[in-house]
Amino acid sequence: MTVCKHELKQGRLSLVIWTAAISLMIGLCILIYPEMGSQMEDFSAIFADMGSFTAAFGMDKINFGEFIGFFGVECGNVLGLGGAFFAALIGISALAKEEKEHTAEFLLTHPISRTRVLAEKLLAVVLQILILNAVVAAVCAGCIRWIGEDVEWKPLALVLTANLLMQLEICAVTFGISAFVRHSGLGIGLGLAAVFYFLNIVANLTEKARFLKYFTPFGYTDSADIISECTLNGSLLAVGMALGAAGILAAFRKYTKKDIA
């Protein structure tokens, strides 16, 4: 587990910063809800009449004036975007950085197979995502208890679970891409996460574009759908997990035969 431990040690500062930033923003959103609670109904009525904007963010399906609706829109977007960018960042850099930083020949001359290197690097990025989401879940639970809000825990847990799965998918896809690039792929990773996010917004605007949800992991993390139906979309989730598995398979097939620069 030497490679895994080394990757965790290398990435600890990034993990701490991203976890703290996301947790802080979500925690603040929850803590200010009681102060805004009396105004939420008015906001909900205003947003309900904003046409395409309302549909894009799913506010036509949930009540923004209730805590779970507020959590889905505000906290769901913070965790969705922040978590997606973090997953893309660590996934795309997992393999590419070895050639970019000229450490590949040092690593691969050790008595350890490339398959073992890949497996431990993949484990390290997955553990970082799990740690981030565990802290976020703990912060959510603690802040909700602090404000004394009576919430429906099932839809809230489903929103958090969906975002965890989304981050794992994006990480797996970018991990696969990382095996094909020789230099920094940060632009590719972050750009891909942004494209995924906007594809879901477009898919929410019109029924004719709903098929786009099959091409983005944000399709099954849409808080409005999860909260209104109190379940995850199995077909979208299955497609997403298949894409993630394909990314991991591509990484193993490419990197084990790749000529390292």
Sine and cosine of phi, psi and omega as CSV:
sin_phi,cos_phi,sin_psi,cos_psi,sin_omega,cos_omega
0.00,0.00,0.30,0.96,-0.05,-1.00
-0.87,0.49,-0.71,0.70,-0.03,-1.00
-0.90,0.44,-0.69,0.73,0.00,-1.00
-0.87,0.49,-0.72,0.70,0.00,-1.00
-0.89,0.45,-0.65,0.76,0.02,-1.00
-0.90,0.44,-0.67,0.74,0.01,-1.00
-0.90,0.43,-0.66,0.75,0.02,-1.00
-0.91,0.42,-0.63,0.77,0.02,-1.00
-0.92,0.40,-0.67,0.74,0.02,-1.00
-0.90,0.44,-0.60,0.80,-0.10,-0.99
-1.00,-0.09,0.11,0.99,-0.12,-0.99
-0.91,0.42,-0.61,0.79,-0.01,-1.00
-0.92,0.40,-0.70,0.71,0.05,-1.00
-0.87,0.48,-0.67,0.74,0.01,-1.00
-0.88,0.47,-0.71,0.70,-0.02,-1.00
-0.89,0.46,-0.70,0.71,-0.04,-1.00
-0.90,0.43,-0.76,0.65,-0.01,-1.00
-0.90,0.43,-0.68,0.74,0.00,-1.00
-0.90,0.44,-0.70,0.71,-0.01,-1.00
-0.90,0.43,-0.68,0.73,-0.03,-1.00
-0.90,0.43,-0.75,0.66,-0.02,-1.00
-0.91,0.42,-0.71,0.71,-0.01,-1.00
-0.89,0.45,-0.65,0.76,-0.01,-1.00
-0.90,0.44,-0.71,0.71,-0.02,-1.00
-0.91,0.41,-0.67,0.74,0.02,-1.00
-0.92,0.39,-0.68,0.73,0.02,-1.00
-0.86,0.51,-0.69,0.73,0.02,-1.00
-0.90,0.43,-0.65,0.76,0.03,-1.00
-0.86,0.52,-0.67,0.74,-0.02,-1.00
-0.93,0.36,-0.69,0.72,-0.08,-1.00
-0.92,0.39,-0.49,0.87,0.00,-1.00
-1.00,0.07,-0.12,0.99,-0.04,-1.00
-0.85,0.53,-0.71,0.70,-0.01,-1.00
-0.85,0.53,-0.57,0.82,0.00,-1.00
-0.94,0.33,-0.46,0.89,-0.04,-1.00
-0.99,-0.16,-0.14,0.99,-0.11,-0.99
-0.80,0.60,-0.66,0.75,-0.04,-1.00
-0.93,0.37,-0.36,0.93,-0.03,-1.00
-0.99,-0.15,-0.15,0.99,-0.11,-0.99
-0.89,0.46,-0.60,0.80,0.00,-1.00
-0.89,0.46,-0.64,0.77,0.03,-1.00
-0.91,0.40,-0.67,0.74,0.04,-1.00
-0.88,0.47,-0.66,0.75,-0.01,-1.00
-0.88,0.48,-0.66,0.75,0.01,-1.00
-0.91,0.41,-0.62,0.78,0.02,-1.00
-0.91,0.42,-0.75,0.66,-0.03,-1.00
-0.90,0.43,-0.51,0.86,-0.03,-1.00
-0.90,0.43,-0.36,0.93,-0.05,-1.00
-0.97,-0.24,0.32,0.95,-0.06,-1.00
-0.98,-0.20,0.34,0.94,0.15,-0.99
0.82,0.57,-0.88,-0.48,-0.09,-1.00
-0.88,0.48,-0.58,0.82,0.03,-1.00
-0.88,0.48,-0.67,0.74,0.01,-1.00
-0.88,0.47,-0.71,0.71,0.00,-1.00
-0.92,0.38,-0.61,0.80,-0.05,-1.00
-0.86,0.50,-0.60,0.80,-0.04,-1.00
-0.96,-0.28,0.22,0.98,0.11,-0.99
0.94,0.33,0.29,0.96,-0.05,-1.00
-0.98,0.20,0.00,1.00,0.11,-0.99
-1.00,0.06,-0.11,0.99,-0.06,-1.00
-0.95,-0.32,-0.31,0.95,-0.03,-1.00
-0.78,-0.63,0.31,-0.95,0.01,-1.00
-1.00,-0.09,0.95,-0.30,-0.03,-1.00
-0.91,0.42,-0.29,0.96,-0.01,-1.00
-0.98,0.19,-0.27,0.96,0.07,-1.00
-1.00,-0.06,0.43,-0.90,-0.07,-1.00
-0.87,0.49,-0.69,0.72,-0.06,-1.00
-0.91,0.42,-0.57,0.82,0.07,-1.00
-0.93,0.36,-0.67,0.74,0.06,-1.00
-0.88,0.48,-0.69,0.72,0.00,-1.00
-0.89,0.46,-0.68,0.73,-0.03,-1.00
-0.89,0.46,-0.67,0.74,-0.04,-1.00
-0.97,0.22,-0.80,0.60,-0.09,-1.00
-0.97,0.24,-0.87,0.49,-0.06,-1.00
-0.94,0.33,-0.56,0.83,0.01,-1.00
-0.89,0.46,-0.64,0.77,0.02,-1.00
-0.95,0.32,-0.61,0.79,0.04,-1.00
-0.89,0.46,-0.76,0.65,0.00,-1.00
-0.93,0.37,-0.61,0.79,-0.02,-1.00
-0.89,0.46,-0.81,0.59,-0.02,-1.00
-0.94,0.35,-0.75,0.67,-0.02,-1.00
-0.88,0.47,-0.71,0.70,0.00,-1.00
-0.91,0.41,-0.62,0.79,0.01,-1.00
-0.91,0.42,-0.69,0.72,0.01,-1.00
-0.91,0.42,-0.66,0.75,0.01,-1.00
-0.90,0.43,-0.71,0.71,0.01,-1.00
-0.88,0.47,-0.66,0.75,0.02,-1.00
-0.91,0.41,-0.63,0.77,-0.02,-1.00
-0.88,0.47,-0.76,0.65,-0.05,-1.00
-0.98,0.22,-0.48,0.88,0.01,-1.00
-0.94,0.33,-0.72,0.69,-0.08,-1.00
-0.95,0.31,-0.43,0.90,-0.04,-1.00
-1.00,-0.06,-0.15,0.99,-0.13,-0.99
-0.84,0.55,-0.71,0.70,-0.04,-1.00
-0.97,-0.26,-0.61,0.79,-0.07,-1.00
-0.88,0.47,-0.51,0.86,-0.09,-1.00
-0.92,0.40,-0.42,0.91,-0.01,-1.00
-0.90,0.44,-0.62,0.78,0.04,-1.00
-0.99,0.16,-0.62,0.79,0.00,-1.00
-0.88,0.47,-0.66,0.76,-0.06,-1.00
-1.00,-0.09,0.08,1.00,0.04,-1.00
0.86,0.51,0.63,0.78,0.05,-1.00
-0.95,-0.32,-0.02,1.00,-0.07,-1.00
-0.90,0.45,-0.70,0.71,-0.07,-1.00
-0.92,0.38,-0.52,0.85,0.08,-1.00
-0.92,0.38,-0.70,0.72,-0.03,-1.00
-0.92,0.38,-0.71,0.70,-0.13,-0.99
-0.99,0.14,-0.08,1.00,0.11,-0.99
-1.00,0.06,-0.13,0.99,0.06,-1.00
-0.97,0.22,0.41,-0.91,-0.02,-1.00
-0.96,0.28,0.91,0.42,0.02,-1.00
-0.57,-0.82,0.71,-0.71,-0.07,-1.00
-0.95,0.30,0.37,-0.93,0.05,-1.00
-0.90,0.44,-0.57,0.82,0.03,-1.00
-0.87,0.49,-0.66,0.75,0.03,-1.00
-0.91,0.41,-0.66,0.75,0.04,-1.00
-0.86,0.51,-0.73,0.68,0.00,-1.00
-0.87,0.49,-0.71,0.70,-0.04,-1.00
-0.89,0.46,-0.67,0.74,-0.03,-1.00
-0.96,0.29,-0.59,0.81,0.07,-1.00
-0.91,0.42,-0.67,0.75,0.03,-1.00
-0.89,0.45,-0.67,0.74,0.03,-1.00
-0.88,0.48,-0.64,0.77,-0.03,-1.00
-0.90,0.44,-0.70,0.71,-0.02,-1.00
-0.94,0.35,-0.58,0.82,0.05,-1.00
-0.90,0.43,-0.67,0.74,0.02,-1.00
-0.89,0.46,-0.62,0.79,0.03,-1.00
-0.90,0.44,-0.65,0.76,0.03,-1.00
-0.92,0.40,-0.66,0.75,0.02,-1.00
-0.90,0.44,-0.65,0.76,0.02,-1.00
-0.90,0.45,-0.73,0.69,0.01,-1.00
-0.84,0.55,-0.74,0.67,-0.06,-1.00
-0.95,0.32,-0.51,0.86,0.06,-1.00
-0.91,0.41,-0.67,0.74,0.02,-1.00
-0.92,0.40,-0.69,0.72,0.01,-1.00
-0.87,0.49,-0.69,0.72,0.01,-1.00
-0.89,0.46,-0.66,0.76,0.01,-1.00
-0.91,0.41,-0.66,0.75,0.03,-1.00
-0.89,0.45,-0.69,0.73,0.02,-1.00
-0.86,0.51,-0.76,0.65,-0.02,-1.00
-0.88,0.47,-0.69,0.72,-0.02,-1.00
-0.90,0.43,-0.68,0.73,-0.02,-1.00
-0.93,0.36,-0.60,0.80,0.03,-1.00
-0.91,0.41,-0.67,0.75,0.06,-1.00
-0.90,0.44,-0.60,0.80,-0.04,-1.00
-0.89,0.45,-0.69,0.73,-0.02,-1.00
-0.99,0.12,-0.11,0.99,0.06,-1.00
0.94,0.34,0.47,0.88,-0.03,-1.00
-0.99,0.13,0.72,-0.70,0.06,-1.00
-1.00,0.01,0.94,-0.34,-0.11,-0.99
-0.87,-0.50,0.31,-0.95,0.15,-0.99
-1.00,0.07,0.93,-0.37,-0.14,-0.99
-0.97,0.25,-0.47,0.88,-0.05,-1.00
-0.89,0.45,-0.82,0.58,0.02,-1.00
-0.88,0.47,-0.57,0.82,0.03,-1.00
-0.90,0.43,-0.69,0.72,0.02,-1.00
-0.90,0.43,-0.58,0.81,0.02,-1.00
-0.92,0.39,-0.62,0.78,0.04,-1.00
-0.89,0.46,-0.71,0.71,0.00,-1.00
-0.92,0.40,-0.65,0.76,0.01,-1.00
-0.91,0.43,-0.69,0.73,0.01,-1.00
-0.87,0.49,-0.65,0.76,0.01,-1.00
-0.93,0.38,-0.59,0.81,0.08,-1.00
-0.88,0.47,-0.72,0.69,0.01,-1.00
-0.90,0.43,-0.62,0.79,0.04,-1.00
-0.88,0.47,-0.69,0.72,0.01,-1.00
-0.90,0.43,-0.63,0.77,0.04,-1.00
-0.90,0.43,-0.63,0.78,0.02,-1.00
-0.91,0.41,-0.75,0.66,0.00,-1.00
-0.88,0.48,-0.65,0.76,0.04,-1.00
-0.88,0.47,-0.68,0.73,0.00,-1.00
-0.91,0.42,-0.68,0.74,0.00,-1.00
-0.90,0.43,-0.72,0.69,-0.01,-1.00
-0.95,0.32,-0.48,0.88,0.10,-1.00
-0.88,0.47,-0.67,0.75,0.05,-1.00
-0.90,0.43,-0.68,0.73,0.02,-1.00
-0.89,0.45,-0.58,0.81,-0.04,-1.00
-0.85,0.52,-0.49,0.87,0.00,-1.00
-0.94,0.33,-0.31,0.95,-0.08,-1.00
-0.99,-0.16,-0.23,0.97,-0.04,-1.00
-0.97,-0.24,0.51,-0.86,-0.05,-1.00
-0.96,-0.28,-0.27,0.96,-0.01,-1.00
-0.83,-0.56,-0.16,-0.99,-0.03,-1.00
-0.85,0.52,0.81,-0.59,0.02,-1.00
-0.94,-0.34,0.37,0.93,-0.07,-1.00
-0.86,0.51,-0.65,0.76,0.02,-1.00
-0.88,0.47,-0.64,0.77,0.02,-1.00
-0.90,0.43,-0.74,0.67,-0.05,-1.00
-0.90,0.44,-0.78,0.63,-0.02,-1.00
-0.92,0.39,-0.60,0.80,0.04,-1.00
-0.90,0.43,-0.65,0.76,0.02,-1.00
-0.89,0.45,-0.67,0.74,0.04,-1.00
-0.88,0.48,-0.66,0.75,0.02,-1.00
-0.91,0.42,-0.66,0.75,0.03,-1.00
-0.88,0.47,-0.69,0.73,0.04,-1.00
-0.84,0.55,-0.69,0.72,-0.03,-1.00
-0.89,0.45,-0.73,0.69,-0.05,-1.00
-0.96,0.28,-0.45,0.89,0.09,-1.00
-0.89,0.47,-0.62,0.78,0.01,-1.00
-0.93,0.36,-0.60,0.80,0.05,-1.00
-0.89,0.46,-0.71,0.71,0.03,-1.00
-0.88,0.47,-0.66,0.75,0.00,-1.00
-0.88,0.47,-0.49,0.87,0.00,-1.00
-0.98,0.20,-0.30,0.96,-0.10,-0.99
-0.97,0.25,-0.54,0.84,-0.05,-1.00
-0.49,-0.87,0.54,-0.84,0.02,-1.00
-0.88,0.47,-0.49,0.87,-0.01,-1.00
-0.91,0.42,-0.36,0.93,-0.03,-1.00
-0.97,-0.24,0.14,0.99,-0.06,-1.00
-0.88,0.48,-0.46,0.89,-0.01,-1.00
-0.87,0.49,-0.36,0.93,-0.01,-1.00
-0.90,0.43,-0.35,0.94,0.01,-1.00
-0.89,0.45,-0.38,0.93,0.04,-1.00
-0.97,0.23,-0.17,0.99,-0.04,-1.00
-0.95,-0.30,0.10,1.00,-0.01,-1.00
-0.65,-0.76,0.71,-0.70,0.05,-1.00
-0.93,0.38,-0.29,0.96,0.07,-1.00
-0.94,0.34,-0.20,0.98,0.03,-1.00
-0.89,0.46,-0.62,0.78,-0.01,-1.00
-0.99,-0.14,0.06,1.00,0.09,-1.00
-0.96,-0.27,0.12,0.99,-0.01,-1.00
-0.88,0.47,0.95,-0.33,-0.09,-1.00
-0.85,0.52,-0.59,0.81,-0.01,-1.00
-0.88,0.47,-0.70,0.71,0.02,-1.00
-0.92,0.40,-0.68,0.73,-0.04,-1.00
-0.90,0.44,-0.72,0.69,-0.06,-1.00
-0.94,0.35,-0.66,0.75,-0.04,-1.00
-0.94,0.33,-0.56,0.83,-0.04,-1.00
-0.98,-0.20,-0.23,0.97,0.00,-1.00
0.81,0.59,0.64,0.77,0.05,-1.00
-0.31,-0.95,0.29,-0.96,0.08,-1.00
-1.00,-0.08,0.52,-0.85,0.02,-1.00
-0.97,0.23,0.95,-0.30,-0.09,-1.00
-0.88,0.47,-0.64,0.77,-0.04,-1.00
-0.94,0.35,-0.67,0.75,0.05,-1.00
-0.91,0.42,-0.64,0.77,0.00,-1.00
-0.90,0.43,-0.66,0.75,0.00,-1.00
-0.89,0.45,-0.68,0.74,0.05,-1.00
-0.89,0.46,-0.68,0.73,-0.01,-1.00
-0.89,0.46,-0.70,0.71,0.00,-1.00
-0.92,0.40,-0.55,0.83,0.05,-1.00
-0.91,0.41,-0.66,0.75,0.04,-1.00
-0.91,0.43,-0.64,0.77,0.04,-1.00
-0.90,0.44,-0.69,0.73,0.04,-1.00
-0.89,0.46,-0.62,0.78,0.03,-1.00
-0.89,0.45,-0.62,0.78,0.03,-1.00
-0.89,0.45,-0.69,0.72,0.01,-1.00
-0.91,0.41,-0.69,0.73,0.03,-1.00
-0.87,0.48,-0.68,0.74,0.02,-1.00
-0.88,0.47,-0.64,0.77,0.01,-1.00
-0.89,0.46,-0.71,0.71,-0.02,-1.00
-0.92,0.38,-0.65,0.76,-0.03,-1.00
-0.93,0.37,-0.65,0.76,-0.05,-1.00
-0.97,0.24,-0.76,0.64,-0.17,-0.99
-0.94,0.34,-0.51,0.86,0.00,-1.00
-0.94,0.33,-0.29,0.96,0.00,-1.00
-0.89,-0.46,0.03,1.00,-0.13,-0.99
-0.97,0.26,0.64,-0.77,0.15,-0.99
-0.99,0.16,0.92,-0.38,-0.07,-1.00
-0.99,0.15,0.79,-0.61,0.00,-1.00
-0.98,0.22,0.00,0.00,0.00,0.00
